[in-house]
Amino acid sequence: AFLRAVALDPADPLPYRRLGQMHWQQPQPDLARRLYDQAASLRVPDGLFSEELGNVWKPHNRMAAAEYYRSAISQDGGDRLALVASYAQTLKELNAWSAAEQVLRFGAASFPEAAAFPLLMGEVLLEQGRLLDAEPHFQQTLQIAPHTAQAYYGLARIALSQGHSEQAQQYLRTGLRYDPYHRDALTLLQRIQREKT
């Protein structure tokens, strides 16, 4: 049906978009990206479509994904939690620290009940070596969502860097109760235990 729609009106972006969604789910990401690009070339993408483009491009080109997420936020006003979190996560992965912090502050103000924003902020600050700034964000994450293993992992890294290996182990064990397969926490706990013996 979508191919017939393309044949009837090749200037209509909707069939290309739907075909892109279908091929993204199969998955055939290269074909999906080409179809999405074709749809985007036919009209200016709206916020939802820009977000889809960001999701399609993220595994292969984070810079392009970040631009699509930014465009989606500017078009929609940033009223979708997942979109703002995806944009912040992508900026974090690009080591665009100050831009990530700005988006995370916006996300935390817009969605105060969401644990994603203080958690990501803690990770961004920790990656920059700003331990004292990161700690309250991990604590805030645990106030919102007490079973967040990644927040316990962040607190463990901070405690360990301050020479508190017992406290770090306690954080790691607590986090592993909530996510027993948290690979980074398991690796760090094993490393601490090896160094202890």
Disulfide bonds with the S-S distance in Angstrom:
none
